[in-house]
């Protein structure tokens, strides 16, 4: 009579070895890219909101129009920067 090996060994090998390390690295990279995309979108949203404010409101929060326009230039530069 033959005995069947437990399925534990098959599931253990699924979570170890080079393939598992590659899957973890890919998951980490995907998470980092998603984080970068969400952070970039939030910065864009904040810059757009600042650009809509008039000069009086900008002065109330301690900013001048040229500073907001400088941030618009920075937004273009940020779009070109990928996560490091």
C-alpha positions, -999 to 999 in steps of 0.1 A, spaced: 0 0 0 14 33 -10 12 64 11 6 98 -4 29 126 7 12 155 23 4 186 2 24 207 26 56 203 7 40 215 -26 27 247 -9 60 253 8 79 254 -24 54 279 -39 66 305 -13 104 299 -15 131 300 -41 139 324 -69 104 325 -83 90 336 -50 117 363 -46 109 375 -81 71 377 -72 78 396 -40 101 420 -59 75 426 -86 48 432 -60 70 457 -41 78 475 -74 42 477 -83 33 490 -49 61 516 -52 48 527 -86 12 530 -73 24 550 -43 44 574 -66 13 578 -89 -10 586 -61 15 611 -45 20 628 -79 -17 631 -85 -22 646 -50 6 672 -57 -11 681 -90 -44 685 -73 -30 708 -47 -12 729 -73 -43 732 -94 -62 744 -63 -36 770 -56 -37 783 -92 -74 789 -89 -71 812 -58 -71 849 -64 -42 871 -53 -60 883 -21 -65 847 -9 -29 838 -18 -17 867 3 -38 855 32 -19 822 32 15 838 27 20 832 -10 24 854 -40 12 847 -76 48 842 -89 53 814 -63 22 796 -75 34 800 -111 68 786 -101 50 756 -87 33 751 -121 68 748 -137 78 724 -109 48 703 -118 61 697 -153 95 687 -138 78 664 -113 60 646 -142 94 637 -157 108 623 -125 101 586 -120 104 571 -85 139 564 -75 
